[in-house]
Amino acid sequence: MKTPREEGFRMPAEWEPQEAVWLTWPVNVSTWPGIFDRIPPKFAEIAALVSRHERVRINCPGAVQDAARTHLRQAGAALDRVELFDHPSNDAWCRDHGPIFVLNDTTGEVALTDWKYNAWGGKYPPFEDDDAMPRRVADALGMRRFPVPVVMEGGSLEVDGRGRLLTTSNCLMHPNRNPHLSRDRIERMLADYLGAETFLWLDQGIAGDDTDGHIDDIARFTPSGAVLCAVSEDEADPDFCPLRENLERLRRYRDAAGNPLDVMTLPMPSPIYYRGDRLPASYANYLVINHAVLVPTFGQPERDRRALEVLEHCFPDRSVYGVDCVDLVVGLGTLHCISQQQPSGSQSVR
């Protein structure tokens, strides 16, 4: 079987045209201890916001679909743009357990890559239903599926659609993922299945992140070609030095012609704790959709405002919405973590 790259596929950038955004409806009460009742309405609020701009597809077991529709209706979702799929799940983090879609620019076909999923190194069993999610999505859409015998989560990588890929060594090289694979081999798999050509490796993620350092909390590409890097302004904060090292590493990168990256900075929110534990709150966990950007906010008016201003500068042709994620981040993720974009194509199915 040929690889996606051999067949002309690539992973598009998030700001390229999208057919839909996928979510997985929350069902795991233990993910949001003590506040789970506030989470389904929050998912409905986010789905409603996305539905103003494009289709929303939700993995949602049949037993909770009526309740989900009630929440969606109360949130004002455009129900004609919302589709529920009877797909069982273990948790709600669609960015990581969902498919990673790829596009063939020549034929217009959209297919999906199906990486192995082990709940960030086996931290949260069971995860068999989540691991099966890409296959179920492919079956539901009648879409071509490329299985990959490698553990990989969508939140661990960021692409610009033009061959550049951002990731972290602390996550991809962690022994709880693929201990038998070298860095060169991992790069080859990312090249073969996602069309990556240039790899920008950072080191580690932020405090409180149980994923071992997902890139979507610390650095993102922008349509201009710049890289947006999260930075902490508090020298006493545990995030200060790791994020500063990531920033300096990005500033040292040179392309094949010797040109430096255009690097911009994004502030971090003040630390947030729940029941004594540090939460991985980051404005970098934003979601780009058609004509809009959804940005997590954390009840910190000044820092929230500054983050929104940075994103408005990076995406001048899109509406930028702040979405209160103070409750959502208790589950150790926010907007980007719960979503996965499906790119538009002229031929999405077989």
JOVENNOR-V302156 format. One record per run of one state. SS is the DSSP state (~ for helix, > for strand, _ for the rest). FROM is the first residue (numbers start at 1). LEN is the number of residues. If there is no record, write none. Layout:
# JOVENNOR-V302156
ss->SS from->FROM len->LEN
ss->SS from->FROM len->LEN
This chain:
# JOVENNOR-V302156
ss->_ from->1 len->8
ss->> from->9 len->2
ss->_ from->11 len->7
ss->> from->18 len->7
ss->_ from->25 len->4
ss->~ from->29 len->4
ss->_ from->33 len->3
ss->~ from->36 len->16
ss->_ from->52 len->3
ss->> from->55 len->5
ss->_ from->60 len->2
ss->~ from->62 len->13
ss->_ from->75 len->4
ss->~ from->79 len->3
ss->> from->82 len->4
ss->_ from->86 len->8
ss->~ from->94 len->4
ss->_ from->98 len->2
ss->> from->100 len->5
ss->_ from->105 len->4
ss->> from->109 len->8
ss->_ from->117 len->2
ss->~ from->119 len->4
ss->_ from->123 len->5
ss->~ from->128 len->4
ss->_ from->132 len->1
ss->~ from->133 len->9
ss->_ from->142 len->3
ss->> from->145 len->7
ss->_ from->152 len->2
ss->~ from->154 len->3
ss->_ from->157 len->1
ss->> from->158 len->2
ss->_ from->160 len->4
ss->> from->164 len->5
ss->~ from->169 len->4
ss->_ from->173 len->2
ss->~ from->175 len->4
ss->_ from->179 len->4
ss->~ from->183 len->12
ss->_ from->195 len->3
ss->> from->198 len->5
ss->_ from->203 len->12
ss->~ from->215 len->3
ss->_ from->218 len->1
ss->> from->219 len->3
ss->_ from->222 len->5
ss->> from->227 len->5
ss->_ from->232 len->7
ss->~ from->239 len->14
ss->_ from->253 len->1
ss->> from->254 len->1
ss->_ from->255 len->5
ss->> from->260 len->1
ss->_ from->261 len->2
ss->> from->263 len->5
ss->_ from->268 len->5
ss->> from->273 len->2
ss->_ from->275 len->2
ss->> from->277 len->2
ss->_ from->279 len->8
ss->> from->287 len->3
ss->_ from->290 len->2
ss->> from->292 len->6
ss->_ from->298 len->3
ss->~ from->301 len->14
ss->_ from->315 len->4
ss->> from->319 len->6
ss->_ from->325 len->3
ss->~ from->328 len->4
ss->_ from->332 len->7
ss->> from->339 len->5
ss->_ from->344 len->3
ss->> from->347 len->1
ss->_ from->348 len->3
